[in-house]
Amino acid sequence: MKVSIDSDIKKFQTALNKYAGLKAQVMPKVFQTFYDVTPVKTGNAKRNTRLKGQDIEANYAYAGVLDAGRHMTARGMRGSDQAPKGMSAPARATLDQEVKKFLAKSKGK
């Protein structure tokens, strides 16, 4: 069995293109979830988390540690109790929900 990833991606992109406005409608809600679950100790992480265009930017040195969630490493426990699943996992769940809502509305038109 042979799977052509390039071909599959192109088909997916073509399918998404017919849903104009999907990103513009969905990304602010995804960002809001990401922002809301971003832990607060000093406020630096939230202050440096932005939606720029359609991309979420977490512009601080320890963003990866927080986004990995609460986890054990060789150096001990890392991450934040405030965001045990990190920020991307809850944001992805919001993305899934919002895309489903968008597609359901699009089918009804």
Secondary structure, DSSP 8 states (H G I E B T S, - for coil): ----HHHHHHHHHHHHHTSTTHHHHHHHHHHHHHHHHS--SSSHHHHTEEEETTEEEE-STTHHHHHT-SEEETTEEES-TT-TTTTHHHHHHHHHHHHHHHHHHHHH-
